Amino acid sequence: MKRYINAALLYAILAMAGGVFYREFTKFNGFTGKTTLSVVHTHYFLLGMVLFLLLLLLEKSFSFTGPKTGLVLAVYHVGLNLAALMLVVRGVAQVLSPGLSSGMSAAISGMAGIGHILLGVSLAAFLLMDASPLDPLQTNLGQAALGSLSPEQLARLREYWGVDTPAAERYLSWL
């Protein structure tokens, strides 16, 4: 739980630093147009601080942290910070030289979107699977195979595949 609190605090500090940098950098350069620097702090507040505070609440309620959680969180940290870094790169380029080449603009946009896309698609796919009324064992094994299993074997399969674990734990495991 301490790592969730520390991550939330770190992202709150990064969010405030991003907001101050946006204000001071644009003011120093006399820039009054739109720039992606204006959304760096909101990314860090919402996708960083708020998310880790929610994870803290979920951890207190469901105790979902397991051996794979550290890897998932590391991937999340990399994705969020890569997106924020590319927002800063694009924003600085917008302030200093309003004309980016189309290739450079596409490269920055692509790198900034990787973290958002992977997390969004994985969450949507998981939620669709979780909301399905079908039994995952029946879907994967078929009705005939399920009929030939003893209740003990069926319970072991359900435990092995994590069918009866909380949704938050299954999502982190699935990632």
N, C-alpha and C positions, 0 to 999 in steps of 0.2 A: 504494500500500500504506500510505502514511503516513496517509491519511485514514481507513482502517479502524482503525488503531491509535489515532488521535486520537478517533474516534467511540467505540471500546470504552472508552477511558479516561474520556471525558466521561460515558458512560452508567453506568460504575462509580461515578463521583462522584455523579451524580444519584441512583443507587440508594441509596447510603449516606445521602445527604441526605434522601431520602424515608423511609428507615427511622428516622432520628433524629427527623425531624419527626413521624412517627406516634407514636413513643414519648413525646416531650416534650409534644406538643399534647394527646394524650389524658390524660396524667398531670396537666398543668396544669389541665385542665378537669374532672378527676375522673371521666372517662368510662371505664367498664369493659366496655361492650358491644362488639358486632361493628361494624366500620366498614371501608369500602373503602380507607381509608388503609393498612391492613395489607398490601395487595397492590401498592402503588405500587412499592416497592423490588424486588419479585420481577419485575414487568413490566420495569423498567429493567435488572435484572441479566440476565434470560433473553432478552427480545426486543431488548435493546440491546447490552449488553456481550458476551454469549455469541454472539449472531448475528454481530456484527462481528468477533469473533475467528475464527469459522468462515469468514466471508468472506475474512479474511486468509489462512487456510490454503488455501482454494480458489483465491485469486488467485496464491499461490505455486505451486500445482500446475498450474492451467489457464490463467492469465493471461487471465481473461475480461473485464477492465475495458475498456470501449469508450466511444465518444462518448455513448451513451444511458445509461450506468451512473450518471452524476451525477444525471440527472433521476429515475431509479428510486429512488436513495438519498434524494433530496430528498423524494419522495412518501412513502417509508418513514419518514423522520424526522418528517414532519408527522403521519402516521398514529399513530406511537407516542407522540409528545408530546401529540397531541390526546386519545388514550385515557388517558394518564397524568394530564393536566390535568383531565379529567372525573372520573377516580377521586378526585383530590384535592378537587374541588368537591363531589362527593357525600359524601365522607368528612367534610369540614369541616361540611357541612350536617347530617350524621348526629350529629356530636359536639355541635354548638351547638344544634340544634333537631331532636329525634328525629322529628318529624312533617313529612314533605315532602308537598306536594300530589301527587296522582297525575299530573297534567300535568307538573309540574316533574320528578318522578322519571322519567317516560317520556322527557322531553327529554334529561335527563342520560344516561340509559341508551342512548338512540339515538345521541347524539354520541360516547359512549365506545366503542360497538360498531362504528362505521363503519370505522375502521382495521383492526380485527381481522377483520371480515367480508370486506372487499375483499382483504386479503392471503391469508386462508384460502381463499377461493373461487378466487382466481387460482392459487394453488399447487396446489390439488386439481385444477382443470381442466387445468393444464399437466401434472401427473403422469399424469393419465388419458390425455392425448394422447401423452405420451412413452412410456407403457407399451403402447400399442396396437401390435399386430403388423403393422398395415397400413403400407404405404409411403405417406408423405404426398404424394408426387408422383402416384402412381397414384390415390389418393383424390381429389385436387383436379383432376387433368387427365383421368383415365380411361385405360383400357388402350389404346384406339385411338389417342389422342393421343400416348401414350408410345412406341408402336410406330413412329410417323412421325418421331420425333426422332433426330438423329444422336447418337453417344456424346458428342461435344463439347457439343452443345446441352443434353443431359441433365446433364452435369457443370456447365455454367454455371447451370442451373436449381437444381441441388442446392446450389451455392455461394451463389446469390442468396437462396434461401429458408433457408439455414443448416441444412439437413437433417443434415449430417454433423458439425456443431459439438458440443462438449460440452453436456450437459444444463443445467449451471448457466448457461452463456452464452446458450443458447436461452431459458431462463426469464427472465433479465434483459432480453433483447431483446424477448421477448413482452410483458413488462410495459410 
